[in-house]
């Protein structure tokens, strides 16, 4: 009789313990590891031909400097030189007076540099048709940086337009202050200049780390006129079409469609230049950097995937068609003792660009820093 009465209690107790364990396991999942339900329906693209030869540690900085983290990278208007935003040998330019913006010739030699004391955390970059260099400075100084380097105050949360020689031509945003356009930005990830001179800016970096709406939940694209006047903003934080959790990189195809690497949501979203949502693609993975060449070849680099933030997908570079969405090639991650991004296995770059000859350049962030070059072994 006693045993008969205790069995339901035992089972109930076991059920409660199991439920508590499940709740604890769910709570252990890192912040930002949620994603749109549509993502789970897509088969990971991890096994495709790799037609590239990988060359690590490409490019030499002057005066014996070592590379820091690089996510801002773009090919020059001549199609040969490469611009990169080095975080001053570490992962921040706080307290540094070296030039973070460098231009490298095809041999990897720095032939131009500028920006000392002007940029705190170079994150995204574009080069317009006149050769001007646009840099998104994605954050202001932390409390620890300000304590150690008081001069780091009043920098960040901006987009700066430099002449090819480094003269400041325009600053969008209020240096050192987060907020809303037109006067301010909050953690601008990337900047893109359209052929007609329109300027697009994606915010914010921290949006990818949130799992629910609330303070700091910002996901937006702002469009400015060539002279810096705000035309419109579109998008919001969230998981739905036209919403963003970290619009991390921007690119235009030959049709003028705006491609957005919505990194926190593990997808590309495609818009017209007025902000109308056209399509969503999941097949290029959790993308940190995005580049589309004149032939509409799409280069999508994934520096963060792991079993929490993009289950089943590997870090790497995926190359395909911006016209059809087909993925052609996969370049796997580098072997590294410590993983890049959010964890998992290996490392891969965060920024990506391509020169006129089809050579791909990646900016590395994390345990492997500097630049990587991917040389095509065959032509499609």
C-alpha positions in Angstrom: 0.0 0.0 0.0 2.8 2.4 0.9 4.8 1.5 -2.2 1.7 1.9 -4.4 1.2 5.4 -3.1 4.8 6.4 -3.4 5.2 5.4 -7.1 3.2 8.3 -8.5 5.0 10.6 -6.1 8.3 9.2 -7.3 7.3 9.6 -11.0 6.1 13.1 -10.3 9.3 14.0 -8.6 11.4 12.5 -11.5 9.3 14.5 -13.9 9.9 17.7 -12.0 13.6 17.0 -11.9 13.7 16.4 -15.7 11.7 19.6 -16.3 14.1 21.5 -14.1 17.1 20.0 -15.9 15.6 20.9 -19.3 14.9 24.5 -18.1 18.5 24.8 -16.8 19.9 23.5 -20.1 17.8 26.0 -22.1 19.0 28.8 -19.8 22.6 27.8 -20.5 22.2 28.6 -24.2 24.2 31.7 -25.0 22.5 35.0 -25.6 21.7 35.6 -29.2 21.6 31.9 -30.1 18.0 32.0 -31.2 17.1 32.2 -34.9 14.2 32.3 -37.3 12.2 29.0 -37.6 12.8 29.0 -41.4 16.5 28.5 -40.8 15.9 25.0 -39.4 14.4 23.9 -42.7 17.5 24.6 -44.7 20.1 21.8 -45.3 23.6 23.1 -44.3 25.9 23.8 -47.3 29.3 22.4 -46.1 30.5 20.2 -48.9 31.3 21.9 -52.2 34.4 22.1 -54.3 37.1 24.5 -53.2 38.8 26.1 -56.2 41.1 28.4 -54.2 44.6 28.3 -52.8 44.7 29.8 -49.3 47.6 32.2 -48.5 47.7 33.2 -44.9 49.4 36.3 -43.4 49.2 38.3 -46.6 50.3 41.9 -46.5 53.1 43.6 -44.5 52.5 46.6 -42.3 55.2 49.3 -42.1 57.7 49.8 -39.3 57.5 46.2 -38.1 53.9 46.6 -37.0 51.8 43.4 -36.5 48.3 43.1 -37.7 45.4 43.3 -35.3 41.7 42.4 -36.0 40.5 43.4 -39.5 36.8 43.3 -40.5 36.8 46.5 -42.7 38.2 45.6 -46.1 37.4 46.7 -49.7 39.1 46.7 -53.1 40.2 50.0 -54.5 38.5 51.7 -57.4 41.4 50.5 -59.6 40.5 46.9 -59.0 44.1 46.1 -58.0 44.9 47.7 -54.6 43.2 46.7 -51.4 42.1 48.9 -48.5 41.9 47.5 -44.9 41.0 48.9 -41.5 43.5 47.4 -39.0 42.5 47.8 -35.3 45.9 49.1 -34.5 47.6 45.8 -33.8 45.0 44.6 -31.3 41.2 44.8 -31.3 40.9 48.6 -30.7 42.7 51.8 -31.6 42.2 53.3 -28.1 45.5 54.9 -27.1 47.1 54.3 -30.4 48.5 56.8 -32.9 49.2 54.5 -35.8 47.3 54.8 -39.0 44.5 52.2 -39.0 43.4 52.6 -42.6 46.0 51.2 -45.0 46.2 50.6 -48.8 48.1 47.7 -50.1 49.4 47.1 -53.6 49.1 43.7 -55.3 52.4 42.5 -53.7 51.0 43.2 -50.2 53.1 46.4 -49.5 51.4 49.3 -47.8 51.5 52.3 -50.1 49.1 54.7 -48.3 47.9 55.0 -44.7 45.9 57.5 -42.7 43.3 57.9 -39.8 45.6 58.0 -36.8 43.6 59.2 -33.8 40.3 59.5 -35.8 38.9 55.9 -35.7 38.4 53.7 -32.7 37.0 50.4 -34.0 37.0 50.2 -37.8 34.3 47.7 -38.7 32.9 48.2 -42.2 34.3 49.9 -45.3 33.4 51.0 -48.9 35.2 52.7 -51.7 33.1 54.9 -54.0 33.5 55.5 -57.7 35.8 58.5 -57.0 38.1 56.4 -54.9 37.0 57.9 -51.6 37.2 55.6 -48.6 34.2 55.3 -46.3 34.7 53.8 -42.8 32.1 52.7 -40.2 33.5 53.2 -36.7 31.2 50.8 -34.8 31.5 51.7 -31.2 32.7 54.2 -28.6 35.4 53.5 -26.0 34.6 51.2 -23.1 34.9 52.4 -19.5 38.1 50.4 -19.1 39.5 52.1 -22.3 38.5 55.5 -21.1 40.2 55.0 -17.8 43.4 54.0 -19.4 43.2 56.3 -22.5 41.1 59.4 -21.8 41.8 60.7 -25.3 39.6 57.8 -26.6 36.5 59.8 -25.7 34.5 61.4 -28.5 35.2 58.7 -31.1 33.0 56.0 -32.6 29.4 55.6 -33.7 30.2 57.4 -37.0 30.7 56.9 -40.7 33.6 58.9 -42.1 34.3 59.7 -45.7 38.0 60.1 -46.5 39.6 61.3 -49.7 42.0 58.7 -51.2 44.8 60.7 -49.5 43.1 60.6 -46.1 41.5 64.0 -45.9 38.2 64.0 -43.9 35.4 65.0 -46.4 32.3 64.1 -44.4 31.3 62.7 -41.0 27.8 61.2 -40.5 26.8 60.7 -36.9 28.0 62.4 -33.7 31.4 61.1 -32.6 31.3 59.2 -29.3 27.5 59.3 -29.0 25.0 56.6 -29.7 21.5 57.4 -30.9 19.2 57.6 -33.8 19.6 59.1 -37.3 19.9 61.6 -38.7 22.1 63.1 -36.0 23.5 59.9 -34.5 24.1 56.2 -35.1 24.2 53.2 -32.7 27.0 50.8 -33.5 27.1 51.2 -37.3 28.3 48.0 -38.9 28.8 48.9 -42.5 28.5 51.6 -45.1 27.7 51.3 -48.8 27.7 54.0 -51.5 25.5 53.3 -54.5 26.4 54.4 -58.0 24.2 57.5 -57.8 26.0 58.5 -54.6 23.3 57.4 -52.1 24.7 56.3 -48.8 23.4 53.2 -46.9 24.3 52.5 -43.3 23.4 49.4 -41.3 22.9 49.4 -37.5 23.4 47.9 -34.9 26.2 45.5 -33.9 24.6 44.5 -30.5 21.3 43.6 -32.1 22.6 40.1 -32.9 23.1 39.3 -29.2 19.5 39.8 -28.2 16.7 37.2 -28.1 13.8 39.5 -27.4 12.7 43.1 -28.1 13.6 45.7 -25.5 16.2 48.4 -24.8 19.0 48.3 -27.4 17.0 46.2 -29.8 17.9 48.1 -33.0 17.9 46.7 -36.5 17.8 49.3 -39.2 19.1 50.6 -42.5 19.4 54.3 -43.2 19.6 55.9 -46.6 21.3 59.3 -47.1 21.6 61.6 -50.0 25.2 62.1 -51.5 25.5 65.3 -49.4 24.6 63.4 -46.2 20.9 64.3 -45.7 18.7 61.5 -44.3 16.3 60.2 -46.9 14.7 57.4 -45.0 15.2 54.5 -42.5 13.7 51.1 -42.8 13.7 47.8 -40.9 13.4 47.1 -37.2 14.8 44.5 -34.7 13.3 41.1 -35.0 13.1 37.7 -36.9 10.6 38.5 -39.6 11.0 39.6 -43.2 12.4 43.2 -43.3 13.6 42.9 -39.7 17.2 42.5 -38.6 19.4 41.1 -35.7 22.7 42.7 -36.7 22.8 43.9 -40.3 26.5 43.2 -40.5 27.4 43.8 -44.1 25.9 45.4 -47.2 26.4 44.9 -51.0 24.7 45.9 -54.2 24.2 43.6 -57.3 24.1 44.7 -60.9 20.4 45.3 -60.7 20.8 47.7 -57.8 19.3 45.4 -55.3 20.6 45.8 -51.7 21.9 42.6 -50.1 22.1 42.7 -46.3 24.0 40.1 -44.3 21.5 39.7 -41.4 24.1 37.9 -39.2 22.1 37.3 -36.1 19.3 35.8 -38.2 21.7 33.6 -40.2 20.6 34.9 -43.6 20.8 37.3 -46.4 17.9 39.7 -47.0 17.4 41.5 -50.3 15.7 44.8 -50.8 15.2 47.5 -53.4 16.9 50.8 -52.6 13.6 52.2 -51.2 13.6 49.4 -48.5 11.0 47.1 -50.0 11.8 43.5 -49.0 12.3 41.3 -52.1 13.7 37.9 -50.9 15.4 36.0 -48.0 18.2 33.5 -48.5 19.5 31.1 -45.9 21.8 29.0 -48.0 24.9 31.2 -47.6 25.1 30.6 -43.8 25.6 33.1 -40.9 27.4 35.8 -42.8 29.8 38.3 -41.4 31.0 39.8 -44.7 29.4 40.1 -48.1 30.8 41.2 -51.5 29.2 41.1 -55.0 31.4 41.6 -58.0 30.5 43.1 -61.4 29.6 39.6 -62.7 27.1 39.1 -59.8 29.2 36.5 -58.1 28.4 36.6 -54.4 31.1 36.1 -51.8 29.8 35.3 -48.3 32.2 34.8 -45.4 31.2 33.1 -42.2 33.4 33.7 -39.2 31.0 32.6 -36.4 29.0 29.4 -37.0 29.0 26.8 -34.3 26.4 24.4 -32.8 24.8 27.2 -30.8 24.7 30.1 -33.2 24.2 28.2 -36.5 23.7 24.4 -35.8 25.0 22.1 -38.5 26.9 24.8 -40.5 30.7 25.2 -40.7 32.6 28.5 -40.8 34.0 29.2 -44.2 33.7 31.2 -47.4 30.7 30.4 -49.7 30.8 31.6 -53.3 27.8 31.6 -55.6 25.3 33.6 -57.7 23.6 36.8 -56.7 21.2 36.2 -59.5 20.0 32.7 -58.7 21.1 32.2 -55.1 22.9 29.0 -56.1 26.0 28.2 -54.0 28.9 27.0 -56.1 32.0 26.7 -53.8 32.9 26.3 -50.2 36.3 27.2 -48.7 36.5 25.6 -45.2 37.8 27.3 -42.1 41.4 27.6 -41.1 42.7 25.2 -38.4 43.3 27.2 -35.2 43.8 26.3 -31.5 41.1 28.8 -30.6 38.0 29.3 -32.7 37.0 32.6 -34.2 33.6 34.2 -33.6 31.3 32.6 -31.2 33.2 29.3 -30.7 33.0 25.9 -32.4 35.8 24.8 -34.6 38.5 26.7 -36.5 38.7 30.3 -37.8 37.6 32.2 -40.8 37.7 35.9 -41.8 35.0 38.4 -41.1 35.4 41.0 -43.9 35.7 40.0 -47.6 36.5 41.7 -50.9 37.6 40.6 -54.4 39.9 42.3 -56.9 39.4 42.5 -60.7 41.3 39.2 -61.2 39.0 37.3 -58.9 41.4 37.0 -56.1 39.6 37.1 -52.7 40.9 38.9 -49.6 39.6 38.3 -46.1 40.1 40.3 -43.0 40.6 38.2 -39.9 39.2 38.9 -36.4 40.1 36.8 -33.4 42.8 34.3 -32.8 44.0 34.6 -36.4 44.5 38.3 -37.4 45.5 40.3 -40.4 44.7 39.3 -44.0 44.2 36.1 -45.9 44.3 35.8 -49.7 42.4 33.2 -51.7 43.8 32.7 -55.2 41.6 31.0 -57.8 43.1 27.8 -59.2 40.5 27.7 -61.9 38.0 30.0 -63.5 34.3 29.3 -63.7 
